[in-house]
Amino acid sequence: MAGGDVAIEARSLRKSYGDVHALRGVDLDVPSGTVFGLLGPNGAGKTTAVRILTTLIEPDDGSARVAGFDVVGEPAQLRERIGLAGQYAAVDENLSGFENLELVGRLYHLGRQPSRARARELLHDFGLEDAAERLVRTYSGGMRRRLDLAAALVARPPILFLDEPTTGLDLRSRIALWEAIEALVGQGTTVLLTTQYLDEADRLADRIAVIDHGMVIAEGSPEELKGQVGGERLEIRLADGGSRDLAIGALRPISEDEPACENGLLRVPLLTMRGAIADAVRRLDEAGVGIDDIAVRRPTLDDVFLKLTGHAAEPEAEEEPEEAARR
Amino acid sequence: MKSLAYAASDTTVLAKRSLLRIRRQPDLLVGFTIQPVMFVLLFVYVFGGAIETPGLDYVDFLMPGIIVQSMVFGGFVTALGLAEDLKKGLIDRFRSLPMWGPAVLTGRILADVGTNVIQLVVMLTVGILVGFRFATGIPEIVAGVALLLLIGYAFSWVFAFIGLTASSPEASNAYGFTILFPVTFVSSAFVPPETMPDWLRPVAEHNPFTTMVDAERALFLGTPAGNDVWGAVAWCFAIIAVFGALSVWRYRRAVTR
């Protein structure tokens, strides 16, 4: 098996917990040096896939190789080439940031001095120098995630697994973490990222697999997937008596496609986001159409799911057959 | 050879981590120093007067029992720590590293041996202050101390298994105490089993904890040993074998819940 070009490959991975089928035959191919996004709602099987690929659990069926090593047969060699960071921010709260990274270095058998030097370097890279000697229990959520990501990078692994790296973070912390991940990718690290957020996958991933109920239901570049769902759109609620036809006529020039109107809600697929609201308001004003509300909507995971599966991303929604029937 | 070196270094690195934690959260020390000392004072001064121990002062009768009990519970830090590591996702991280896996357990248990030594010093000092006196020579006392540490080590493996099995740190604490507390009390540790009701006495007499306490009494006070010393050693090795295997088995399957 030439490990050079394919960093991660999985064939027909299956895993069940009793009656719960977490994975029902998943195939993945991640070329070296790329970012692969595994996008799906809670309970879709993303974490199970990561746990199999990082040797934490064994698949019931199927096979997978990471860096050319079999997840079941060669876990020790595999573990030397991966880093794992996840939604749990797996750092020890009763140690300082520095001690956490030193500990991980020692457990990678880097030796005492190299472990310390590497810890200093990572604390610097992640903007945690000032907090280096503070106990992690005093860290904010964003700082913990950055430290967790730093811990995954201690041994400079060529392949990195990030399980929902920004779930539960505020926007500023998310952006800081995205920038850190982008910097890594710039250095050639292969990344497998799981996320519930389309914008995150869109920003970071070269390719995305959409996973639902333990199966990959779509795969492609972010552009391809968004092409299926549509891009940003304006949603405009017309004032009482506002003319639909006049509004559609006025907005046609900024619309990628024919604007659609349903129950007084006008949907305009945008050619460009920049200045769209101001432009639309001006055009509607000139046409003499009154509006109650106007907003830009970006496609969300829900839109992808509605499009691909006919059900919403929330696991509860699958219990509603009329939801599927209506689409 | 290399893997043996890794096993040793991973164990020490993680033992150091556990000990650092105790330094950072000194309130944990309350559990294994102040609490046993309270028990000593309670039994010597409150209950002691009401308990007949033919041939021995109550304080002499009590100290070996209460020290064995404190050794047994010294491992609760391991259960708590492992349950927390599981909850916080650290076990996932450790298991994804190219380290010697069981070090996550042996590191904690090595740290327990350290805290058990501290505990032993505190207990013996308090015991001597309230009137406990050794009645044997140095070799027996040294053997008694060694056996105490072996008992602590064995029960750390029991706590390791509890920590990896319980659903939360709180549950691991509850399991540890509700299972082990009755076991330590229905024994010869605090009262002579002869004073117990007929149906309970055989339970106390066959309790491995009784064997361990009687072994310590023999080593510290020179009471007739019978097979107790070797019996206690055998029990310790049996506990280590069974719970060591169970704990490593749990660890290899443990993932954050």
Interface residues (C-beta under 8 A of the other chain):
Chain A: R51 T54 T55 L56 I57 A76 R79 E80 I82 G83 L84 G86 Q87 Y88 A89 A90 V91 D92 E93 N94 L95 E99 L103 V104 R106 L107 Y108 H109 L135 A151
Chain B: Y6 S9 D10 V13 L14 R17 L20 R21 R24 Q25 K88 G89 L90 D92 R93 F94 R95 S96 L97 P98 M99 A103 R253 V255 T256
